[in-house]
Amino acid sequence: MVGAENQKGEFSTAPMINKEMAKIDWKKTSKEIHNLIRGLNPVMGAYSLYNDKKIKIWKTKIIDNIEIKDNYLSGEIFKVSKDELIVKTGDGLLSILEIQPENKKKMAIKDYLNGSQIKEGDIFK
């Protein structure tokens, strides 16, 4: 086993995950948010609030090829198209690929956007 000699039998435990830890803080970096979402999938799911309703976000992609001006807020919807939802984070942009609205099933973002009134400038809290 590689690296086992460095551990010397010591171990550490991770804290229990609670619902508050799963809430997305859009002021964090795109990488931090992306990793939170990946880490909580498939057990709990990370969530945010939109129009006072909980929305779980199950899959994202970091966007690093679009230049952003400073007038966007963290959590603000940067772009909506028929198959894309991009949100401003603390340091960049994150594309949401899979989402679950409150009391609904998990779905691809394209399916969610077909029946949603979400628009650019709206805010995830």
C-alpha positions as CSV (number, residue, x, y, z in Angstrom):
1,M,0.0,0.0,0.0
2,V,1.5,3.3,-1.1
3,G,1.9,5.9,1.7
4,A,0.8,3.6,4.5
5,E,4.1,3.9,6.3
6,N,3.5,7.6,6.8
7,Q,0.2,7.2,8.6
8,K,1.5,5.2,11.5
9,G,-1.9,3.8,12.4
10,E,-3.4,7.2,13.0
11,F,-6.8,8.2,11.6
12,S,-9.2,11.1,11.7
13,T,-12.9,11.3,11.3
14,A,-14.9,13.7,9.3
15,P,-17.7,15.7,10.9
16,M,-21.3,14.5,10.4
17,I,-22.9,16.3,7.4
18,N,-26.0,18.3,8.3
19,K,-28.5,20.2,6.2
20,E,-26.8,23.6,6.8
21,M,-23.5,22.3,5.4
22,A,-25.4,21.4,2.2
23,K,-26.6,24.9,1.5
24,I,-24.6,26.6,-1.3
25,D,-22.8,29.8,-0.5
26,W,-22.5,31.4,-3.9
27,K,-19.8,33.8,-2.6
28,K,-17.4,30.8,-2.5
29,T,-15.3,29.9,-5.5
30,S,-16.7,28.0,-8.5
31,K,-14.3,25.1,-7.5
32,E,-15.5,25.0,-3.9
33,I,-19.1,25.0,-4.9
34,H,-18.6,22.4,-7.6
35,N,-16.7,20.1,-5.1
36,L,-19.5,20.6,-2.5
37,I,-22.1,19.5,-5.1
38,R,-20.0,16.5,-6.2
39,G,-19.3,15.5,-2.6
40,L,-22.9,15.5,-1.5
41,N,-24.1,13.5,-4.6
42,P,-25.9,11.1,-4.5
43,V,-26.7,11.0,-0.8
44,M,-27.9,14.4,0.2
45,G,-27.5,16.9,-2.5
46,A,-26.4,20.5,-2.2
47,Y,-29.2,23.1,-2.3
48,S,-30.0,26.7,-2.8
49,L,-33.2,28.8,-2.5
50,Y,-34.9,30.3,-5.5
51,N,-38.1,32.2,-4.9
52,D,-38.1,30.9,-1.3
53,K,-38.2,27.3,-2.6
54,K,-35.4,24.8,-2.1
55,I,-33.7,23.6,-5.2
56,K,-31.2,20.8,-5.1
57,I,-28.3,21.0,-7.5
58,W,-26.8,17.6,-8.4
59,K,-24.3,18.2,-11.2
60,T,-22.4,21.3,-12.4
61,K,-19.5,22.3,-14.6
62,I,-17.0,25.1,-14.0
63,I,-17.1,27.7,-16.8
64,D,-13.7,29.3,-17.3
65,N,-13.9,30.7,-20.9
66,I,-16.3,33.6,-20.4
67,E,-15.2,37.0,-19.2
68,I,-17.5,38.6,-16.6
69,K,-17.9,42.2,-15.6
70,D,-18.0,43.1,-11.9
71,N,-21.6,44.1,-11.9
72,Y,-23.0,40.6,-11.2
73,L,-23.8,39.4,-7.7
74,S,-22.8,36.0,-6.4
75,G,-25.8,33.7,-7.0
76,E,-27.1,35.8,-9.8
77,I,-28.3,34.0,-13.0
78,F,-25.7,35.0,-15.6
79,K,-27.2,33.2,-18.6
80,V,-30.3,31.2,-19.5
81,S,-30.8,29.5,-22.8
82,K,-32.9,26.5,-23.8
83,D,-30.3,24.0,-22.4
84,E,-28.0,26.1,-20.2
85,L,-28.2,27.8,-16.8
86,I,-25.1,29.6,-15.7
87,V,-24.8,31.2,-12.2
88,K,-22.2,33.8,-11.0
89,T,-20.0,32.5,-8.1
90,G,-17.6,34.3,-5.9
91,D,-14.8,34.1,-8.5
92,G,-16.4,33.0,-11.8
93,L,-19.3,31.0,-13.3
94,L,-20.8,27.6,-12.8
95,S,-23.1,25.8,-15.2
96,I,-25.9,23.8,-13.6
97,L,-26.4,20.5,-15.4
98,E,-28.8,18.6,-13.2
99,I,-31.3,20.1,-10.8
100,Q,-34.2,19.0,-8.6
101,P,-36.9,21.6,-7.8
102,E,-38.7,21.3,-4.5
103,N,-41.1,18.3,-4.4
104,K,-40.1,17.2,-7.9
105,K,-37.8,14.6,-9.3
106,K,-34.2,15.1,-10.4
107,M,-33.9,16.3,-14.0
108,A,-31.5,17.5,-16.6
109,I,-31.3,21.3,-16.8
110,K,-32.8,21.3,-20.3
111,D,-36.0,19.7,-18.9
112,Y,-36.1,22.1,-16.0
113,L,-35.8,25.1,-18.2
114,N,-38.6,23.9,-20.5
115,G,-41.2,24.5,-17.7
116,S,-39.5,27.2,-15.7
117,Q,-39.9,30.9,-15.6
118,I,-36.3,31.4,-14.4
119,K,-34.5,34.3,-16.1
120,E,-31.2,36.2,-16.3
121,G,-30.8,38.5,-13.3
122,D,-32.7,36.3,-10.9
123,I,-30.8,35.3,-7.7
124,F,-30.1,32.0,-6.0
125,K,-29.9,32.6,-2.3
